[in-house]
């Protein structure tokens, strides 16, 4: 959900929202009632429609939290039209996931104490990665087979730890998994271990169709990923993007945004039918845009080539991801509409005018935006 919000959220305000939700959980034993109170408070405080583009300092943790709150407001509003058993399942899931965030907002010690006592959720992979909680590395690896819906999240979370103890885990996943997405992620895991793993030739013998991706995983610069040329092959690009997302803040702050844009531009050239990671990559590109700070935005506007790459990425996003960044887009484009229109009219950006997010936004809806 997205739209005009009543409030722009700082980290302090976001934490305040978490503690209000916690208070509602303590007021009543009814999970449904607690969620109703939370939804009503959120609607009054922020608005009925909101998303991560209202965050002042978005990061992976705050983006996931605000989108869960948005989902709570939406699901409560839709409750009357659904079967009771479906409602019960949805509300139980929302309450449990909200509880995960409540734990971490109360402090890392509270979270670490409660995690071993309950089921693992997607939100846990976000928190463990965000706070680099090394003590849960083995737990995630052990529970990989128990959570098919979280397997991609688990591998993505484990890769930044670069733990030698994960060698057999990554190797087993690569050799035994059937789906390409899990094979590529486990290959990225093996690459993260550097010289600890050396059996690359055996992998190529076993899976000759992945030879190019295996060669890339073996040889690319893992420490300074922006120094790697953007590969032509999709599988190699996916491996590189896993490391780019891991070090996203560093890459942006050290001035390598144009490289990020080239990488996402290349991956998104492969359409949804060709790219098993299409949805993940689109969300990753949108998250990258959400995290752009004022200095990054200034840099984008000062260089036409970077601006053109940026607009190309925005244009390729599906509508659900474009809607997540609308407020951010208006901030970036505000005051620069003439420059952007020049890029279109000069042919520097080649788009389909019928489906271009940016053209529709600037040329058709600009009166509503700026």
Protein Blocks (a to p, Z undefined) as FASTA:
>chain_A
ZZddfbdcdfklmmmmmmmmmmmmmmpmblklmmmmmmmmmmmmnombdcfklpfbgcfk
lmmmmmmmmmmmmmmmmmmmpcfklmmmmmmmmmmmmmmmmmmmnojklmmmmmmmmccd
fklmmmmmmnopaklmmmmmmmmmmmmmlmmmmmmmmmmnopaklmmmmmmmmmmpmblk
lmmmmmmmmmmnommpcclmmmmmmmmmlmmmmmmmmmmcfklmmlpccdfbfklmmmmm
mmmmmmmmmmmmnopmmmmmmmmmmmmmpcfklmmklmmmmmmmmmmmmmpcfklmmmmm
mpmklmmmmmmmmmmpcfklmmmmmmmmmmmmgoplmmmmmmmmnopaccdfklgmklmm
mmmmmmmmZZ
